[in-house]
Structure formats: C-alpha cells, structure tokens
Amino acid sequence: MKRLSFLHLLGLLFIVLGTVSCEDNEDKDTAPSELMGLWHPIYTEGYEINGGEKRTWSREVANDRARVEFFADGTVKNYEYQGTGWSLRFIANYQVVGDLLVLIGENGENDKATIVSLTSTRLIVATKYIDAGWEYYEEITYEKIASNSNNENGGIIDDGNDDENISMLSGLWYPVHSEGYVIAGEEKETWNKDIDLTVDEYALMRFSPDGIFENYMYRPDSNSLECFASGGYKLQEDRLIMFNIDGSFDEMKVVSLESTQLIVEMSDETGECYEKITYWKVKE
C-alpha cells in the first residue's frame, strides 16, 4: 500500500495504525530537548519506484498546511490550517529510540522515521517503505517556528474558542438522557429515555482546556471506563466540532452549556435522523 510522508501527513498514517492511545507510555525514551517545539515543513526530496519506473522530486513546501508540535511528556500534536488560522487536529504519542522517531498506535503498533539531522532550529526526517513492486523514500526538512516552553500552542494557534465556554466545557461528561427519531422509509421511530450505561452504548466525553477530547465507554463487567478515541475539538459559537484522527470530524449544536449540564443536538443532512443528548458533569 502506498504510504505518505511521515510527519508531513502525520494524521493519515494513523489510519493504518488505528486509534491513538489515550494513555501515557511509561516506557518511552527521553527525547532530545531540541525536538520540543512547533515545526513547519519547508523542503522535501525523495523518490518512488513503481513497476520499474522511478520518479524523483526535490522541492520547497513552505506553503504546506500541516504543522506538528512535540512535547516532553511524549505527546505530539498535529495542526491544520483552516481558512483563517491554525487549529488543533488531534494529539498522538511518540518515542525517540536512538535515531528513530516512533509513532505509537493503541495496540502497540508503530510507524518509524529516521532522524537524519536535528538542531535547535532544523529537523530532517527520512522514511522508507518497500512493498511488492513498489519502493518509496522521502526526506522532509522542518524548521522550528516556535518554542512550547511557555505556550504549548506556540502562540499562533487560532481556534476561535471562547475562554469562558471552554472553562465550563472542560471536564468529564456523563450522558443521562436522550430523545430523538429515525425515519426509515415511511416509518418514524421516536424515543425519549433516560440512558443506562450498563445497557445503552453511549460514550462519556472528557474535554481539556488545551483543545483535546477523549471518548470513553463504560464496561459493566469491570466497572471501569475504557478510552476508545481521542482528538482535537473547538467551539465556534453554538457549534462543537470534534476532529477525528482520520481527518473526518463530528459536529453538534450546543443547545445549553452550564457548569454542570451540557445539552447537544445532532442530525444528518437529510433530516431523517435526529438526537438530543443531555450530559451531566462528573466530579473526578
């Protein structure tokens, strides 16, 4: 299968790896301090051999719309330019093992790139993939454009969020009530019910002030919460947008947001499916 640039298109690689783990990796090596910060790709060179034909390239990519930021706790964030500013797309985990930069999937799967060169202002990584009749090699040069020592968003991430609403949204939310309908053909099924997590498959949601969300399922057999997804989110007026690692996103309307209660509405484009869910904030 054809692969894409390692950090250039960080999010797409996790389509192969699976959902990003929501737990810290306690076994990660110490990453060099020079790696910490916000990086922008500026140059790429490499080749692709497919069916005996070789294609090479060498070009500047200064206008690329993706950036990555490394943190000392073993997390890496992916940002994407969306018309008016840079927004957080999702968060992932990484390790540095020798000269290898390793992305880590939920089930221990990983993808690797070689750190060719690293200084306080310049990072060069190389990837190579070989499959039947196909070979791909690329080196990408990144320039550090900000440090995250004082501001983990590099001081340039514009997500349009309202500070007061973000403060109220931050925390763990428990679904307690659902009402809605589904139209199938000429039949319309409606419901209005309290949610029982021992029976109903609804997710708990945790939002952090830095734009990260995590989804959890309640497991009655172990009386525990299991994180199954994470990514980035932002509030735009009455819209809550949650970005998934495959580049897709879920959008819902915020009907009401208070310090202990959140009500959201979701519907499809056809109007044949609608749901309103009430959440209560859980004290942790």
Disulfide bonds with the S-S distance in Angstrom:
Cys22-Cys227 1.89
